[in-house]
């Protein structure tokens, strides 16, 4: 191997300095990225700790709510039976409030993190006061029935109104066996 000339030595020195500068620049960027990641994890952990602290402070309230849910929330062994039960409840309660159901259709069932949901779309006619009383009775806290969507329009024959609702019932989550 021949000895390097002065020009080659200078070029090798410049190349070495450029490589060192590039590696420092790249390393600094990686360090910044890692630093931001650690800071974000710290923020997330502090938020999680604060949420857990609040939950622990309200432990009795959450235990009471859990007890209420486990005792009162209906269970559904099969989705089809739950849907039939919802339809039956809607029909009987509408009839009791002198409302005429013109159309009723089941919606797809959903498995939510906190519940199993079955729902139906209902079109009905009747007096506005009767519809309000029906909705109030239907959505009682122990019924676990909620109103998802609603539309009420004036009927050509006052005091009747045309109403369309999407009504859902929440059942205890269906546990799947592994």
Backbone as CSV, one residue per row, in Angstrom:
resi,resn,N_x,N_y,N_z,CA_x,CA_y,CA_z,C_x,C_y,C_z
1,UNK,0.852,-1.167,0.000,0.000,0.000,0.000,0.904,1.239,0.000
2,UNK,0.603,2.157,-0.838,1.427,3.353,-0.961,1.019,4.392,0.072
3,UNK,1.899,5.243,0.501,1.550,6.302,1.454,0.637,7.338,0.776
4,UNK,-0.290,7.934,1.603,-1.238,8.928,1.085,-0.522,10.245,0.824
5,UNK,-0.969,10.892,-0.210,-0.432,12.209,-0.516,-1.161,13.244,0.327
6,UNK,-0.652,14.469,0.340,-1.241,15.525,1.164,-2.695,15.796,0.790
7,UNK,-3.021,15.825,-0.491,-4.409,16.036,-0.931,-5.315,14.918,-0.412
8,UNK,-4.850,13.707,-0.523,-5.643,12.556,-0.070,-5.820,12.580,1.445
9,UNK,-4.791,13.012,2.138,-4.886,13.119,3.602,-5.937,14.159,3.988
10,UNK,-5.911,15.295,3.290,-6.899,16.350,3.573,-8.317,15.854,3.257
11,UNK,-8.479,15.194,2.127,-9.799,14.662,1.760,-10.276,13.617,2.774
12,UNK,-9.355,12.754,3.232,-9.730,11.743,4.227,-10.124,12.422,5.550
13,UNK,-9.397,13.490,5.919,-9.722,14.217,7.150,-11.082,14.899,7.031
14,UNK,-11.355,15.538,5.887,-12.648,16.197,5.660,-13.765,15.157,5.674
15,UNK,-13.531,14.036,4.969,-14.538,12.967,4.956,-14.805,12.446,6.370
16,UNK,-13.747,12.243,7.150,-13.904,11.776,8.535,-14.676,12.779,9.373
17,UNK,-14.371,14.075,9.226,-15.103,15.109,9.972,-16.572,15.152,9.556
18,UNK,-16.822,15.016,8.259,-18.220,14.993,7.791,-18.967,13.785,8.344
19,UNK,-18.321,12.639,8.373,-18.961,11.433,8.936,-19.251,11.619,10.423
20,UNK,-18.313,12.178,11.145,-18.514,12.419,12.577,-19.654,13.417,12.785
21,UNK,-19.704,14.485,11.976,-20.782,15.472,12.074,-22.128,14.832,11.764
22,UNK,-22.176,14.018,10.696,-23.433,13.350,10.330,-23.899,12.418,11.439
23,UNK,-22.966,11.635,11.995,-23.339,10.703,13.066,-23.820,11.449,14.294
24,UNK,-23.218,12.588,14.606,-23.696,13.394,15.733,-25.087,13.960,15.455
25,UNK,-25.295,14.444,14.227,-26.613,14.985,13.861,-27.680,13.890,13.922
26,UNK,-27.364,12.725,13.356,-28.310,11.600,13.387,-28.568,11.142,14.818
27,UNK,-27.528,11.023,15.622,-27.670,10.609,17.021,-28.491,11.595,17.831
28,UNK,-28.295,12.885,17.577,-29.074,13.915,18.290,-30.558,13.792,17.931
29,UNK,-30.868,13.560,16.657,-32.269,13.382,16.244,-32.901,12.160,16.905
30,UNK,-32.163,11.069,16.949,-32.663,9.862,17.614,-32.870,10.110,19.105
31,UNK,-31.927,10.830,19.718,-32.044,11.135,21.148,-33.265,12.015,21.407
32,UNK,-33.524,12.997,20.533,-34.702,13.869,20.672,-35.988,13.043,20.552
33,UNK,-36.009,12.152,19.582,-37.190,11.310,19.387,-37.436,10.432,20.610
34,UNK,-36.380,9.821,21.115,-36.499,8.984,22.305,-36.937,9.813,23.509
35,UNK,-36.397,11.008,23.632,-36.743,11.895,24.741,-38.227,12.273,24.683
36,UNK,-38.735,12.619,23.490,-40.159,12.948,23.342,-41.030,11.745,23.690
37,UNK,-40.610,10.564,23.261,-41.354,9.343,23.549,-41.433,9.086,25.056
38,UNK,-40.318,9.266,25.744,-40.299,9.061,27.199,-41.166,10.103,27.892
39,UNK,-41.110,11.345,27.431,-41.940,12.389,28.026,-43.424,12.095,27.823
40,UNK,-43.813,11.612,26.634,-45.211,11.275,26.377,-45.658,10.109,27.253
41,UNK,-44.790,9.115,27.421,-45.129,7.997,28.306,-45.313,8.483,29.740
42,UNK,-44.487,9.417,30.162,-44.612,9.970,31.508,-45.938,10.704,31.668
43,UNK,-46.320,11.486,30.667,-47.602,12.205,30.705,-48.756,11.202,30.764
44,UNK,-48.697,10.142,29.949,-49.750,9.116,29.942,-49.850,8.417,31.292
45,UNK,-48.703,8.095,31.884,-48.710,7.427,33.192,-49.263,8.335,34.287
46,UNK,-48.943,9.612,34.232,-49.482,10.556,35.220,-50.997,10.660,35.069
47,UNK,-51.484,10.724,33.827,-52.933,10.783,33.595,-53.608,9.511,34.082
48,UNK,-52.987,8.364,33.815,-53.547,7.080,34.277,-53.569,7.021,35.802
49,UNK,-52.518,7.510,36.422,-52.450,7.540,37.890,-53.544,8.441,38.461
50,UNK,-53.740,9.609,37.838,-54.775,10.529,38.313,-56.164,9.916,38.171
51,UNK,-56.418,9.239,37.051,-57.717,8.584,36.856,-57.917,7.481,37.882
52,UNK,-56.876,6.699,38.141,-56.980,5.627,39.137,-57.202,6.203,40.526
53,UNK,-56.564,7.314,40.831,-56.744,7.965,42.133,-58.192,8.412,42.307
54,UNK,-58.755,9.007,41.278,-60.152,9.453,41.343,-61.077,8.261,41.547
55,UNK,-60.828,7.179,40.804,-61.664,5.985,40.938,-61.548,5.411,42.350
56,UNK,-60.334,5.373,42.878,-60.152,4.847,44.236,-60.822,5.726,45.277
57,UNK,-60.796,7.045,45.065,-61.472,7.948,46.006,-62.973,7.720,45.999
58,UNK,-63.522,7.354,44.845,-64.960,7.116,44.699,-65.278,5.626,44.695
59,UNK,-64.446,4.823,45.336,-64.572,3.368,45.294,-65.966,2.899,45.696
60,UNK,-66.502,3.449,46.774,-67.824,3.015,47.246,-68.910,3.278,46.205
61,UNK,-68.851,4.442,45.567,-69.823,4.776,44.534,-69.742,3.776,43.377
62,UNK,-68.505,3.469,42.924,-68.337,2.547,41.816,-68.753,1.131,42.200
63,UNK,-68.510,0.746,43.440,-68.951,-0.576,43.891,-70.472,-0.661,43.934
64,UNK,-71.126,0.422,44.367,-72.590,0.451,44.379,-73.138,0.357,42.957
65,UNK,-72.515,1.082,42.041,-72.960,1.039,40.643,-72.773,-0.358,40.060
66,UNK,-71.646,-0.973,40.360,-71.398,-2.326,39.860,-72.415,-3.310,40.445
67,UNK,-72.732,-3.150,41.712,-73.722,-4.017,42.351,-75.087,-3.829,41.690
68,UNK,-75.466,-2.560,41.434,-76.735,-2.271,40.769,-76.778,-2.948,39.398
69,UNK,-75.694,-2.808,38.631,-75.660,-3.414,37.304,-75.761,-4.933,37.369
70,UNK,-75.014,-5.536,38.263,-75.041,-6.996,38.327,-76.387,-7.525,38.800
71,UNK,-77.097,-6.752,39.622,-78.404,-7.196,40.115,-79.538,-6.864,39.152
72,UNK,-79.492,-5.700,38.523,-80.642,-5.201,37.768,-80.536,-5.337,36.252
73,UNK,-79.320,-5.286,35.707,-79.200,-5.342,34.256,-79.602,-6.720,33.766
74,UNK,-80.515,-6.763,32.791,-80.981,-8.067,32.312,-79.865,-8.845,31.624
75,UNK,-80.020,-10.155,31.643,-79.050,-11.022,30.963,-79.706,-11.589,29.710
76,UNK,-78.888,-11.843,28.723,-79.388,-12.418,27.471,-78.580,-13.668,27.180
77,UNK,-79.242,-14.796,27.260,-78.566,-16.054,26.951,-78.311,-16.169,25.453
78,UNK,-79.301,-15.707,24.666,-79.183,-15.768,23.210,-79.632,-14.432,22.623
79,UNK,-78.930,-13.926,21.614,-79.291,-12.650,20.999,-80.703,-12.641,20.415
80,UNK,-81.148,-13.756,19.845,-82.487,-13.802,19.239,-83.572,-13.625,20.289
81,UNK,-83.389,-14.244,21.445,-84.376,-14.098,22.515,-84.385,-12.677,23.058
82,UNK,-83.223,-12.057,23.127,-83.142,-10.674,23.596,-83.871,-9.740,22.632
83,UNK,-83.700,-9.961,21.341,-84.389,-9.134,20.342,-85.902,-9.329,20.420
84,UNK,-86.327,-10.562,20.572,-87.764,-10.842,20.692,-88.336,-10.205,21.953
85,UNK,-87.574,-10.238,23.028,-88.010,-9.619,24.279,-88.161,-8.107,24.111
86,UNK,-87.225,-7.465,23.416,-87.308,-6.022,23.182,-88.530,-5.681,22.349
87,UNK,-88.768,-6.433,21.280,-89.940,-6.190,20.421,-91.222,-6.347,21.220
88,UNK,-91.297,-7.388,22.024,-92.481,-7.637,22.849,-92.713,-6.493,23.827
89,UNK,-91.659,-6.032,24.470,-91.775,-4.918,25.422,-92.263,-3.656,24.718
90,UNK,-91.702,-3.360,23.555,-92.099,-2.160,22.805,-93.576,-2.243,22.419
91,UNK,-94.001,-3.391,21.899,-95.390,-3.542,21.459,-96.372,-3.420,22.616
92,UNK,-96.097,-4.102,23.719,-97.014,-4.067,24.869,-97.095,-2.668,25.480
93,UNK,-95.935,-2.003,25.627,-95.964,-0.683,26.250,-96.602,0.352,25.327
94,UNK,-96.417,0.229,24.012,-97.062,1.151,23.075,-98.575,0.974,23.107
95,UNK,-99.006,-0.275,23.155,-100.442,-0.557,23.232,-101.045,0.002,24.512
96,UNK,-100.319,-0.096,25.618,-100.801,0.416,26.896,-100.928,1.944,26.884
97,UNK,-100.193,2.618,26.021,-100.261,4.082,25.940,-101.060,4.552,24.722
98,UNK,-101.893,3.697,24.166,-102.760,3.985,23.016,-101.988,4.529,21.823
99,UNK,-100.877,3.870,21.518,-100.084,4.218,20.350,-100.196,3.092,19.336
100,UNK,-100.243,3.454,18.057,-100.377,2.462,17.002,-99.027,2.319,16.294
101,UNK,-98.480,1.105,16.350,-97.217,0.827,15.677,-97.514,0.529,14.218
102,UNK,-96.898,1.304,13.318,-97.101,1.084,11.891,-96.005,0.217,11.292
103,UNK,-94.822,0.253,11.902,-93.708,-0.549,11.392,-92.703,-0.760,12.524
104,UNK,-92.160,-1.955,12.574,-91.116,-2.250,13.554,-90.095,-3.167,12.883
105,UNK,-88.811,-2.823,13.048,-87.751,-3.607,12.393,-86.570,-3.758,13.340
106,UNK,-86.070,-4.976,13.418,-84.891,-5.229,14.249,-83.635,-4.692,13.572
107,UNK,-82.737,-4.193,14.375,-81.430,-3.758,13.895,-80.417,-4.833,14.287
108,UNK,-79.226,-4.715,13.766,-78.208,-5.707,14.098,-77.786,-5.554,15.560
109,UNK,-77.493,-6.684,16.184,-77.056,-6.666,17.578,-75.583,-6.281,17.628
110,UNK,-75.188,-5.704,18.757,-73.808,-5.258,18.918,-73.277,-5.721,20.258
111,UNK,-72.026,-6.055,20.276,-71.356,-6.394,21.524,-70.488,-5.200,21.900
112,UNK,-70.881,-4.482,22.932,-70.157,-3.310,23.410,-69.259,-3.724,24.570
113,UNK,-68.274,-2.898,24.933,-67.395,-3.273,26.055,-68.146,-3.448,27.378
114,UNK,-69.201,-2.659,27.570,-69.921,-2.678,28.834,-71.252,-3.413,28.769
115,UNK,-71.681,-3.802,27.574,-72.999,-4.428,27.452,-73.151,-5.108,26.092
116,UNK,-74.208,-5.887,26.004,-74.655,-6.477,24.744,-75.895,-5.688,24.349
117,UNK,-75.939,-5.138,23.137,-77.042,-4.268,22.730,-77.852,-4.885,21.615
118,UNK,-79.160,-4.861,21.805,-80.083,-5.221,20.744,-80.979,-4.008,20.523
119,UNK,-81.348,-3.738,19.270,-82.130,-2.533,19.005,-83.157,-2.782,17.916
120,UNK,-84.133,-1.861,17.865,-85.198,-1.940,16.880,-85.595,-0.526,16.466
121,UNK,-86.005,-0.393,15.214,-86.552,0.866,14.715,-88.067,0.735,14.713
122,UNK,-88.728,1.736,15.296,-90.178,1.684,15.464,-90.798,2.939,14.856
123,UNK,-91.815,2.751,14.013,-92.608,3.865,13.504,-93.988,3.728,14.126
124,UNK,-94.483,4.831,14.690,-95.791,4.765,15.331,-96.520,6.083,15.221
125,UNK,-97.827,6.035,15.490,-98.660,7.232,15.499,-99.420,7.275,16.809
126,UNK,-99.756,8.484,17.215,-100.521,8.673,18.434,-100.418,10.115,18.885
127,UNK,-101.038,10.395,20.025,-100.968,11.746,20.584,-99.572,11.993,21.134
128,UNK,-99.140,13.239,20.992,-97.797,13.602,21.436,-97.611,13.323,22.931
129,UNK,-98.623,13.636,23.729,-98.536,13.406,25.178,-98.337,11.924,25.485
130,UNK,-99.052,11.074,24.748,-98.926,9.628,24.959,-97.530,9.128,24.573
131,UNK,-96.979,9.699,23.508,-95.629,9.300,23.092,-94.610,9.685,24.157
132,UNK,-94.746,10.882,24.713,-93.816,11.328,25.758,-93.930,10.430,26.988
133,UNK,-95.145,10.111,27.400,-95.334,9.221,28.557,-94.771,7.828,28.273
134,UNK,-94.981,7.338,27.050,-94.461,6.029,26.658,-92.947,6.001,26.719
135,UNK,-92.298,7.035,26.172,-90.837,7.106,26.206,-90.317,7.191,27.636
136,UNK,-91.015,7.958,28.466,-90.601,8.083,29.867,-90.670,6.723,30.571
137,UNK,-91.763,6.005,30.354,-91.929,4.691,30.986,-90.943,3.683,30.412
138,UNK,-90.709,3.753,29.114,-89.841,2.798,28.441,-88.389,2.942,28.876
139,UNK,-87.944,4.170,29.146,-86.547,4.434,29.459,-86.249,4.504,30.951
140,UNK,-87.090,3.932,31.776,-86.820,3.926,33.218,-85.439,3.352,33.509
141,UNK,-84.796,3.803,34.599,-83.422,3.370,34.868,-83.271,1.863,35.055
142,UNK,-84.316,1.188,35.460,-84.202,-0.253,35.688,-84.546,-1.060,34.439
143,UNK,-84.913,-0.377,33.352,-85.258,-1.076,32.112,-84.052,-1.276,31.200
144,UNK,-83.017,-0.473,31.379,-81.822,-0.515,30.540,-82.192,-0.385,29.071
145,UNK,-83.189,0.440,28.803,-83.644,0.726,27.456,-83.334,2.188,27.167
146,UNK,-82.737,2.434,26.015,-82.346,3.802,25.672,-82.893,4.190,24.313
147,UNK,-83.047,5.473,24.124,-83.488,6.034,22.858,-82.240,6.488,22.109
148,UNK,-81.968,5.869,20.969,-80.767,6.189,20.202,-81.034,7.313,19.207
149,UNK,-82.158,7.234,18.523,-82.478,8.206,17.481,-83.970,8.452,17.508
150,UNK,-84.371,9.699,17.219,-85.801,10.002,17.226,-86.154,11.005,16.136
151,UNK,-87.403,10.908,15.687,-87.943,11.837,14.705,-89.451,11.911,14.945
152,UNK,-89.949,13.121,15.189,-91.380,13.303,15.412,-91.871,14.379,14.448
153,UNK,-92.936,14.036,13.700,-93.503,14.957,12.714,-95.004,15.074,12.950
154,UNK,-95.540,16.178,12.528,-96.980,16.394,12.652,-97.726,15.500,11.664
155,UNK,-98.814,14.913,12.150,-99.661,14.062,11.309,-100.689,14.964,10.619
156,UNK,-101.152,14.591,9.426,-102.211,15.389,8.777,-103.492,15.455,9.606
157,UNK,-103.662,14.538,10.557,-104.850,14.525,11.414,-104.466,14.950,12.831
158,UNK,-104.402,16.244,13.127,-104.041,16.670,14.489,-105.060,16.126,15.482
159,UNK,-104.733,15.843,16.698,-103.482,16.042,17.432,-102.533,14.850,17.312
160,UNK,-102.705,14.025,16.298,-101.825,12.871,16.095,-100.460,13.337,15.575
161,UNK,-99.427,12.555,15.888,-98.091,12.806,15.362,-97.528,11.498,14.810
162,UNK,-96.617,11.637,13.882,-95.894,10.485,13.340,-94.513,10.476,13.989
163,UNK,-94.144,9.356,14.538,-92.856,9.284,15.231,-92.071,8.073,14.753
164,UNK,-90.767,8.249,14.717,-89.867,7.142,14.390,-88.733,7.175,15.415
165,UNK,-88.495,6.026,16.029,-87.470,5.926,17.064,-86.598,4.705,16.810
166,UNK,-85.340,4.831,17.207,-84.495,3.647,17.308,-84.282,3.434,18.796
167,UNK,-84.730,2.298,19.261,-84.714,1.984,20.690,-83.796,0.781,20.903
168,UNK,-82.969,0.869,21.919,-82.033,-0.224,22.202,-82.152,-0.636,23.659
169,UNK,-81.825,-1.872,23.911,-81.768,-2.385,25.286,-80.385,-2.960,25.495
170,UNK,-79.843,-2.655,26.663,-78.528,-3.145,27.026,-78.658,-4.300,27.990
171,UNK,-78.032,-5.393,27.643,-77.986,-6.588,28.482,-76.574,-6.758,29.018
172,UNK,-76.443,-7.573,30.040,-75.109,-7.860,30.555,-74.289,-8.464,29.423
173,UNK,-73.001,-8.130,29.369,-72.170,-8.659,28.278,-72.229,-10.183,28.227
174,UNK,-72.296,-10.706,27.022,-72.285,-12.158,26.842,-70.839,-12.621,26.917
175,UNK,-70.564,-13.457,27.864,-69.209,-13.955,28.044,-68.976,-15.136,27.121
176,UNK,-67.934,-15.045,26.331,-67.613,-16.136,25.424,-66.594,-17.036,26.085
177,UNK,-66.778,-18.328,25.921,-65.847,-19.290,26.525,-64.663,-19.469,25.589
178,UNK,-63.440,-19.454,26.150,-62.257,-19.606,25.299,-62.111,-21.000,24.741
